Amino acid sequence: MCEANVYINRDGHEELFLENVDLLIPEGNKIFMKNLFGEQKTFDGFLKEVSLLKHKIVLEEKR
C-alpha cells in the first residue's frame, strides 16, 4: 500500500492530522488531502518532510 499518515509539526512535536492519505495536492499556501476512506482535509501551511519508506508526511504551519 502507498498511503501515508500526515503529521503537523508544532513546537518540535508531531501531531497526527490525517491517517491513510492517498492524495495530497498543494494549492498555493494550502494543502488539500484525501484518505482511503474519502475523508478530506485542507491545511494552511507547507510541506516540511516526506518519508516514503516510513509512509509519513510532515507539514508545517504558516507563520
PDB file with one MODEL, atoms N, CA, C and O in Angstrom:
MODEL        1
ATOM      1  N   MET A   1       0.840  -1.175   0.000  1.00  0.00           N
ATOM      2  CA  MET A   1       0.000   0.000   0.000  1.00  0.00           C
ATOM      3  C   MET A   1       0.884   1.237   0.000  1.00  0.00           C
ATOM      4  O   MET A   1       1.996   1.220   0.528  1.00  0.00           O
ATOM      5  N   CYS A   2       0.382   2.306  -0.595  1.00  0.00           N
ATOM      6  CA  CYS A   2       1.185   3.507  -0.779  1.00  0.00           C
ATOM      7  C   CYS A   2       0.661   4.705  -0.007  1.00  0.00           C
ATOM      8  O   CYS A   2       1.103   5.827  -0.256  1.00  0.00           O
ATOM      9  N   GLU A   3      -0.254   4.509   0.908  1.00  0.00           N
ATOM     10  CA  GLU A   3      -0.771   5.643   1.658  1.00  0.00           C
ATOM     11  C   GLU A   3       0.192   6.015   2.783  1.00  0.00           C
ATOM     12  O   GLU A   3       1.084   5.244   3.140  1.00  0.00           O
ATOM     13  N   ALA A   4      -0.007   7.210   3.332  1.00  0.00           N
ATOM     14  CA  ALA A   4       0.877   7.710   4.391  1.00  0.00           C
ATOM     15  C   ALA A   4       0.036   8.426   5.448  1.00  0.00           C
ATOM     16  O   ALA A   4      -1.087   8.849   5.177  1.00  0.00           O
ATOM     17  N   ASN A   5       0.582   8.554   6.633  1.00  0.00           N
ATOM     18  CA  ASN A   5      -0.038   9.350   7.678  1.00  0.00           C
ATOM     19  C   ASN A   5       0.554  10.754   7.618  1.00  0.00           C
ATOM     20  O   ASN A   5       1.746  10.929   7.367  1.00  0.00           O
ATOM     21  N   VAL A   6      -0.296  11.749   7.853  1.00  0.00           N
ATOM     22  CA  VAL A   6       0.139  13.145   7.809  1.00  0.00           C
ATOM     23  C   VAL A   6       0.192  13.682   9.230  1.00  0.00           C
ATOM     24  O   VAL A   6      -0.746  13.515  10.010  1.00  0.00           O
ATOM     25  N   TYR A   7       1.309  14.333   9.553  1.00  0.00           N
ATOM     26  CA  TYR A   7       1.534  14.921  10.868  1.00  0.00           C
ATOM     27  C   TYR A   7       1.769  16.422  10.724  1.00  0.00           C
ATOM     28  O   TYR A   7       2.245  16.888   9.689  1.00  0.00           O
ATOM     29  N   ILE A   8       1.430  17.174  11.772  1.00  0.00           N
ATOM     30  CA  ILE A   8       1.709  18.604  11.831  1.00  0.00           C
ATOM     31  C   ILE A   8       2.835  18.804  12.834  1.00  0.00           C
ATOM     32  O   ILE A   8       2.753  18.334  13.969  1.00  0.00           O
ATOM     33  N   ASN A   9       3.878  19.495  12.419  1.00  0.00           N
ATOM     34  CA  ASN A   9       4.995  19.805  13.316  1.00  0.00           C
ATOM     35  C   ASN A   9       4.648  21.081  14.087  1.00  0.00           C
ATOM     36  O   ASN A   9       4.543  22.161  13.505  1.00  0.00           O
ATOM     37  N   ARG A  10       4.471  20.942  15.402  1.00  0.00           N
ATOM     38  CA  ARG A  10       4.165  22.080  16.271  1.00  0.00           C
ATOM     39  C   ARG A  10       5.164  22.099  17.418  1.00  0.00           C
ATOM     40  O   ARG A  10       5.185  21.201  18.260  1.00  0.00           O
ATOM     41  N   ASP A  11       5.981  23.127  17.433  1.00  0.00           N
ATOM     42  CA  ASP A  11       6.974  23.301  18.500  1.00  0.00           C
ATOM     43  C   ASP A  11       7.850  22.068  18.678  1.00  0.00           C
ATOM     44  O   ASP A  11       8.155  21.674  19.804  1.00  0.00           O
ATOM     45  N   GLY A  12       8.253  21.459  17.567  1.00  0.00           N
ATOM     46  CA  GLY A  12       9.144  20.308  17.617  1.00  0.00           C
ATOM     47  C   GLY A  12       8.453  18.979  17.876  1.00  0.00           C
ATOM     48  O   GLY A  12       9.110  17.939  17.915  1.00  0.00           O
ATOM     49  N   HIS A  13       7.135  18.998  18.054  1.00  0.00           N
ATOM     50  CA  HIS A  13       6.380  17.762  18.280  1.00  0.00           C
ATOM     51  C   HIS A  13       5.480  17.511  17.079  1.00  0.00           C
ATOM     52  O   HIS A  13       4.944  18.450  16.490  1.00  0.00           O
ATOM     53  N   GLU A  14       5.318  16.257  16.722  1.00  0.00           N
ATOM     54  CA  GLU A  14       4.475  15.901  15.585  1.00  0.00           C
ATOM     55  C   GLU A  14       3.126  15.381  16.075  1.00  0.00           C
ATOM     56  O   GLU A  14       3.046  14.430  16.852  1.00  0.00           O
ATOM     57  N   GLU A  15       2.067  16.037  15.595  1.00  0.00           N
ATOM     58  CA  GLU A  15       0.702  15.651  15.944  1.00  0.00           C
ATOM     59  C   GLU A  15       0.038  15.037  14.719  1.00  0.00           C
ATOM     60  O   GLU A  15       0.095  15.602  13.626  1.00  0.00           O
ATOM     61  N   LEU A  16      -0.587  13.890  14.901  1.00  0.00           N
ATOM     62  CA  LEU A  16      -1.284  13.224  13.800  1.00  0.00           C
ATOM     63  C   LEU A  16      -2.422  14.110  13.299  1.00  0.00           C
ATOM     64  O   LEU A  16      -3.225  14.604  14.091  1.00  0.00           O
ATOM     65  N   PHE A  17      -2.489  14.309  11.978  1.00  0.00           N
ATOM     66  CA  PHE A  17      -3.505  15.164  11.365  1.00  0.00           C
ATOM     67  C   PHE A  17      -4.510  14.335  10.560  1.00  0.00           C
ATOM     68  O   PHE A  17      -5.717  14.557  10.652  1.00  0.00           O
ATOM     69  N   LEU A  18      -4.006  13.375   9.768  1.00  0.00           N
ATOM     70  CA  LEU A  18      -4.891  12.536   8.962  1.00  0.00           C
ATOM     71  C   LEU A  18      -4.171  11.236   8.621  1.00  0.00           C
ATOM     72  O   LEU A  18      -3.009  11.249   8.214  1.00  0.00           O
ATOM     73  N   GLU A  19      -4.864  10.123   8.790  1.00  0.00           N
ATOM     74  CA  GLU A  19      -4.286   8.808   8.511  1.00  0.00           C
ATOM     75  C   GLU A  19      -4.664   8.321   7.117  1.00  0.00           C
ATOM     76  O   GLU A  19      -5.658   8.755   6.536  1.00  0.00           O
ATOM     77  N   ASN A  20      -3.850   7.411   6.597  1.00  0.00           N
ATOM     78  CA  ASN A  20      -4.120   6.705   5.340  1.00  0.00           C
ATOM     79  C   ASN A  20      -4.372   7.637   4.159  1.00  0.00           C
ATOM     80  O   ASN A  20      -5.279   7.402   3.360  1.00  0.00           O
ATOM     81  N   VAL A  21      -3.572   8.689   4.049  1.00  0.00           N
ATOM     82  CA  VAL A  21      -3.712   9.655   2.962  1.00  0.00           C
ATOM     83  C   VAL A  21      -3.174   9.042   1.677  1.00  0.00           C
ATOM     84  O   VAL A  21      -2.064   8.511   1.639  1.00  0.00           O
ATOM     85  N   ASP A  22      -3.989   9.126   0.619  1.00  0.00           N
ATOM     86  CA  ASP A  22      -3.529   8.618  -0.673  1.00  0.00           C
ATOM     87  C   ASP A  22      -3.473   9.720  -1.729  1.00  0.00           C
ATOM     88  O   ASP A  22      -3.010   9.481  -2.845  1.00  0.00           O
ATOM     89  N   LEU A  23      -3.942  10.930  -1.389  1.00  0.00           N
ATOM     90  CA  LEU A  23      -3.887  12.050  -2.313  1.00  0.00           C
ATOM     91  C   LEU A  23      -3.533  13.313  -1.553  1.00  0.00           C
ATOM     92  O   LEU A  23      -4.173  13.642  -0.554  1.00  0.00           O
ATOM     93  N   LEU A  24      -2.515  14.023  -2.023  1.00  0.00           N
ATOM     94  CA  LEU A  24      -2.076  15.270  -1.410  1.00  0.00           C
ATOM     95  C   LEU A  24      -1.780  16.245  -2.548  1.00  0.00           C
ATOM     96  O   LEU A  24      -0.954  15.963  -3.417  1.00  0.00           O
ATOM     97  N   ILE A  25      -2.463  17.400  -2.537  1.00  0.00           N
ATOM     98  CA  ILE A  25      -2.328  18.379  -3.617  1.00  0.00           C
ATOM     99  C   ILE A  25      -2.016  19.750  -3.019  1.00  0.00           C
ATOM    100  O   ILE A  25      -2.865  20.329  -2.341  1.00  0.00           O
ATOM    101  N   PRO A  26      -0.801  20.285  -3.260  1.00  0.00           N
ATOM    102  CA  PRO A  26      -0.517  21.666  -2.845  1.00  0.00           C
ATOM    103  C   PRO A  26      -1.323  22.638  -3.705  1.00  0.00           C
ATOM    104  O   PRO A  26      -1.353  22.512  -4.929  1.00  0.00           O
ATOM    105  N   GLU A  27      -1.969  23.597  -3.069  1.00  0.00           N
ATOM    106  CA  GLU A  27      -2.775  24.608  -3.764  1.00  0.00           C
ATOM    107  C   GLU A  27      -2.407  25.971  -3.198  1.00  0.00           C
ATOM    108  O   GLU A  27      -3.083  26.476  -2.302  1.00  0.00           O
ATOM    109  N   GLY A  28      -1.337  26.568  -3.716  1.00  0.00           N
ATOM    110  CA  GLY A  28      -0.870  27.840  -3.178  1.00  0.00           C
ATOM    111  C   GLY A  28      -0.295  27.633  -1.787  1.00  0.00           C
ATOM    112  O   GLY A  28       0.643  26.856  -1.609  1.00  0.00           O
ATOM    113  N   ASN A  29      -0.858  28.334  -0.788  1.00  0.00           N
ATOM    114  CA  ASN A  29      -0.396  28.193   0.599  1.00  0.00           C
ATOM    115  C   ASN A  29      -1.187  27.147   1.371  1.00  0.00           C
ATOM    116  O   ASN A  29      -1.045  27.028   2.588  1.00  0.00           O
ATOM    117  N   LYS A  30      -2.009  26.398   0.672  1.00  0.00           N
ATOM    118  CA  LYS A  30      -2.816  25.363   1.319  1.00  0.00           C
ATOM    119  C   LYS A  30      -2.477  23.999   0.724  1.00  0.00           C
ATOM    120  O   LYS A  30      -1.987  23.893  -0.400  1.00  0.00           O
ATOM    121  N   ILE A  31      -2.751  22.966   1.507  1.00  0.00           N
ATOM    122  CA  ILE A  31      -2.514  21.598   1.055  1.00  0.00           C
ATOM    123  C   ILE A  31      -3.813  20.821   1.236  1.00  0.00           C
ATOM    124  O   ILE A  31      -4.324  20.689   2.348  1.00  0.00           O
ATOM    125  N   PHE A  32      -4.329  20.319   0.140  1.00  0.00           N
ATOM    126  CA  PHE A  32      -5.546  19.504   0.151  1.00  0.00           C
ATOM    127  C   PHE A  32      -5.128  18.042   0.241  1.00  0.00           C
ATOM    128  O   PHE A  32      -4.185  17.622  -0.429  1.00  0.00           O
ATOM    129  N   MET A  33      -5.826  17.269   1.066  1.00  0.00           N
ATOM    130  CA  MET A  33      -5.530  15.839   1.169  1.00  0.00           C
ATOM    131  C   MET A  33      -6.816  15.046   1.334  1.00  0.00           C
ATOM    132  O   MET A  33      -7.821  15.537   1.848  1.00  0.00           O
ATOM    133  N   LYS A  34      -6.747  13.804   0.879  1.00  0.00           N
ATOM    134  CA  LYS A  34      -7.887  12.889   0.978  1.00  0.00           C
ATOM    135  C   LYS A  34      -7.347  11.513   1.323  1.00  0.00           C
ATOM    136  O   LYS A  34      -6.316  11.095   0.796  1.00  0.00           O
ATOM    137  N   ASN A  35      -8.044  10.806   2.212  1.00  0.00           N
ATOM    138  CA  ASN A  35      -7.562   9.478   2.586  1.00  0.00           C
ATOM    139  C   ASN A  35      -8.377   8.378   1.909  1.00  0.00           C
ATOM    140  O   ASN A  35      -9.306   8.648   1.148  1.00  0.00           O
ATOM    141  N   LEU A  36      -8.009   7.144   2.203  1.00  0.00           N
ATOM    142  CA  LEU A  36      -8.645   5.983   1.573  1.00  0.00           C
ATOM    143  C   LEU A  36     -10.136   5.871   1.857  1.00  0.00           C
ATOM    144  O   LEU A  36     -10.869   5.226   1.108  1.00  0.00           O
ATOM    145  N   PHE A  37     -10.585   6.502   2.943  1.00  0.00           N
ATOM    146  CA  PHE A  37     -11.980   6.395   3.352  1.00  0.00           C
ATOM    147  C   PHE A  37     -12.818   7.575   2.861  1.00  0.00           C
ATOM    148  O   PHE A  37     -13.994   7.690   3.208  1.00  0.00           O
ATOM    149  N   GLY A  38     -12.209   8.462   2.044  1.00  0.00           N
ATOM    150  CA  GLY A  38     -12.923   9.601   1.496  1.00  0.00           C
ATOM    151  C   GLY A  38     -12.906  10.839   2.363  1.00  0.00           C
ATOM    152  O   GLY A  38     -13.438  11.875   1.965  1.00  0.00           O
ATOM    153  N   GLU A  39     -12.302  10.757   3.551  1.00  0.00           N
ATOM    154  CA  GLU A  39     -12.207  11.927   4.420  1.00  0.00           C
ATOM    155  C   GLU A  39     -11.261  12.943   3.777  1.00  0.00           C
ATOM    156  O   GLU A  39     -10.180  12.583   3.311  1.00  0.00           O
ATOM    157  N   GLN A  40     -11.672  14.212   3.753  1.00  0.00           N
ATOM    158  CA  GLN A  40     -10.882  15.266   3.129  1.00  0.00           C
ATOM    159  C   GLN A  40     -10.562  16.357   4.143  1.00  0.00           C
ATOM    160  O   GLN A  40     -11.388  16.709   4.985  1.00  0.00           O
ATOM    161  N   LYS A  41      -9.349  16.882   4.043  1.00  0.00           N
ATOM    162  CA  LYS A  41      -8.940  17.993   4.894  1.00  0.00           C
ATOM    163  C   LYS A  41      -8.071  18.938   4.086  1.00  0.00           C
ATOM    164  O   LYS A  41      -7.415  18.538   3.125  1.00  0.00           O
ATOM    165  N   THR A  42      -8.079  20.198   4.493  1.00  0.00           N
ATOM    166  CA  THR A  42      -7.192  21.201   3.911  1.00  0.00           C
ATOM    167  C   THR A  42      -6.372  21.794   5.047  1.00  0.00           C
ATOM    168  O   THR A  42      -6.886  22.071   6.130  1.00  0.00           O
ATOM    169  N   PHE A  43      -5.084  21.981   4.775  1.00  0.00           N
ATOM    170  CA  PHE A  43      -4.167  22.501   5.787  1.00  0.00           C
ATOM    171  C   PHE A  43      -3.533  23.781   5.274  1.00  0.00           C
ATOM    172  O   PHE A  43      -3.103  23.845   4.123  1.00  0.00           O
ATOM    173  N   ASP A  44      -3.473  24.794   6.113  1.00  0.00           N
ATOM    174  CA  ASP A  44      -2.878  26.076   5.753  1.00  0.00           C
ATOM    175  C   ASP A  44      -1.412  26.080   6.180  1.00  0.00           C
ATOM    176  O   ASP A  44      -1.098  26.365   7.335  1.00  0.00           O
ATOM    177  N   GLY A  45      -0.514  25.761   5.239  1.00  0.00           N
ATOM    178  CA  GLY A  45       0.915  25.688   5.546  1.00  0.00           C
ATOM    179  C   GLY A  45       1.676  25.096   4.385  1.00  0.00           C
ATOM    180  O   GLY A  45       1.290  25.248   3.226  1.00  0.00           O
ATOM    181  N   PHE A  46       2.771  24.412   4.709  1.00  0.00           N
ATOM    182  CA  PHE A  46       3.622  23.872   3.660  1.00  0.00           C
ATOM    183  C   PHE A  46       4.207  22.529   4.060  1.00  0.00           C
ATOM    184  O   PHE A  46       4.200  22.152   5.232  1.00  0.00           O
ATOM    185  N   LEU A  47       4.714  21.816   3.064  1.00  0.00           N
ATOM    186  CA  LEU A  47       5.364  20.521   3.286  1.00  0.00           C
ATOM    187  C   LEU A  47       6.721  20.724   3.949  1.00  0.00           C
ATOM    188  O   LEU A  47       7.517  21.553   3.507  1.00  0.00           O
ATOM    189  N   LYS A  48       6.976  19.980   4.987  1.00  0.00           N
ATOM    190  CA  LYS A  48       8.277  20.042   5.642  1.00  0.00           C
ATOM    191  C   LYS A  48       9.112  18.816   5.297  1.00  0.00           C
ATOM    192  O   LYS A  48      10.310  18.930   5.037  1.00  0.00           O
ATOM    193  N   GLU A  49       8.474  17.628   5.293  1.00  0.00           N
ATOM    194  CA  GLU A  49       9.224  16.380   5.094  1.00  0.00           C
ATOM    195  C   GLU A  49       8.301  15.298   4.541  1.00  0.00           C
ATOM    196  O   GLU A  49       7.129  15.213   4.908  1.00  0.00           O
ATOM    197  N   VAL A  50       8.848  14.477   3.657  1.00  0.00           N
ATOM    198  CA  VAL A  50       8.130  13.309   3.143  1.00  0.00           C
ATOM    199  C   VAL A  50       9.076  12.120   3.244  1.00  0.00           C
ATOM    200  O   VAL A  50      10.178  12.153   2.696  1.00  0.00           O
ATOM    201  N   SER A  51       8.653  11.074   3.940  1.00  0.00           N
ATOM    202  CA  SER A  51       9.433   9.842   4.043  1.00  0.00           C
ATOM    203  C   SER A  51       8.615   8.719   3.429  1.00  0.00           C
ATOM    204  O   SER A  51       7.647   8.248   4.026  1.00  0.00           O
ATOM    205  N   LEU A  52       9.003   8.295   2.244  1.00  0.00           N
ATOM    206  CA  LEU A  52       8.262   7.242   1.561  1.00  0.00           C
ATOM    207  C   LEU A  52       8.428   5.894   2.249  1.00  0.00           C
ATOM    208  O   LEU A  52       7.487   5.101   2.292  1.00  0.00           O
ATOM    209  N   LEU A  53       9.608   5.630   2.785  1.00  0.00           N
ATOM    210  CA  LEU A  53       9.825   4.354   3.473  1.00  0.00           C
ATOM    211  C   LEU A  53       9.024   4.249   4.766  1.00  0.00           C
ATOM    212  O   LEU A  53       8.566   3.166   5.130  1.00  0.00           O
ATOM    213  N   LYS A  54       8.855   5.373   5.457  1.00  0.00           N
ATOM    214  CA  LYS A  54       8.111   5.377   6.714  1.00  0.00           C
ATOM    215  C   LYS A  54       6.626   5.667   6.511  1.00  0.00           C
ATOM    216  O   LYS A  54       5.850   5.635   7.466  1.00  0.00           O
ATOM    217  N   HIS A  55       6.222   5.955   5.251  1.00  0.00           N
ATOM    218  CA  HIS A  55       4.825   6.293   4.942  1.00  0.00           C
ATOM    219  C   HIS A  55       4.373   7.474   5.812  1.00  0.00           C
ATOM    220  O   HIS A  55       3.324   7.428   6.453  1.00  0.00           O
ATOM    221  N   LYS A  56       5.195   8.529   5.814  1.00  0.00           N
ATOM    222  CA  LYS A  56       4.982   9.655   6.719  1.00  0.00           C
ATOM    223  C   LYS A  56       5.190  10.968   5.978  1.00  0.00           C
ATOM    224  O   LYS A  56       6.157  11.137   5.235  1.00  0.00           O
ATOM    225  N   ILE A  57       4.250  11.904   6.201  1.00  0.00           N
ATOM    226  CA  ILE A  57       4.333  13.247   5.637  1.00  0.00           C
ATOM    227  C   ILE A  57       4.229  14.224   6.813  1.00  0.00           C
ATOM    228  O   ILE A  57       3.338  14.097   7.653  1.00  0.00           O
ATOM    229  N   VAL A  58       5.133  15.186   6.866  1.00  0.00           N
ATOM    230  CA  VAL A  58       5.124  16.179   7.935  1.00  0.00           C
ATOM    231  C   VAL A  58       4.862  17.544   7.308  1.00  0.00           C
ATOM    232  O   VAL A  58       5.522  17.941   6.348  1.00  0.00           O
ATOM    233  N   LEU A  59       3.885  18.253   7.871  1.00  0.00           N
ATOM    234  CA  LEU A  59       3.531  19.597   7.427  1.00  0.00           C
ATOM    235  C   LEU A  59       3.914  20.609   8.492  1.00  0.00           C
ATOM    236  O   LEU A  59       4.050  20.276   9.669  1.00  0.00           O
ATOM    237  N   GLU A  60       4.084  21.845   8.062  1.00  0.00           N
ATOM    238  CA  GLU A  60       4.446  22.938   8.968  1.00  0.00           C
ATOM    239  C   GLU A  60       3.434  24.064   8.766  1.00  0.00           C
ATOM    240  O   GLU A  60       3.075  24.380   7.632  1.00  0.00           O
ATOM    241  N   GLU A  61       2.978  24.664   9.853  1.00  0.00           N
ATOM    242  CA  GLU A  61       2.024  25.763   9.765  1.00  0.00           C
ATOM    243  C   GLU A  61       2.696  27.019   9.234  1.00  0.00           C
ATOM    244  O   GLU A  61       3.890  27.233   9.442  1.00  0.00           O
ATOM    245  N   LYS A  62       1.908  27.855   8.537  1.00  0.00           N
ATOM    246  CA  LYS A  62       2.404  29.149   8.097  1.00  0.00           C
ATOM    247  C   LYS A  62       2.658  30.031   9.318  1.00  0.00           C
ATOM    248  O   LYS A  62       1.947  29.959  10.321  1.00  0.00           O
ATOM    249  N   ARG A  63       3.683  30.857   9.206  1.00  0.00           N
ATOM    250  CA  ARG A  63       3.984  31.769  10.337  1.00  0.00           C
ATOM    251  C   ARG A  63       3.766  33.183   9.940  1.00  0.00           C
ATOM    252  O   ARG A  63       3.965  34.089  10.749  1.00  0.00           O
TER     253      ARG A  63
ENDMDL
END
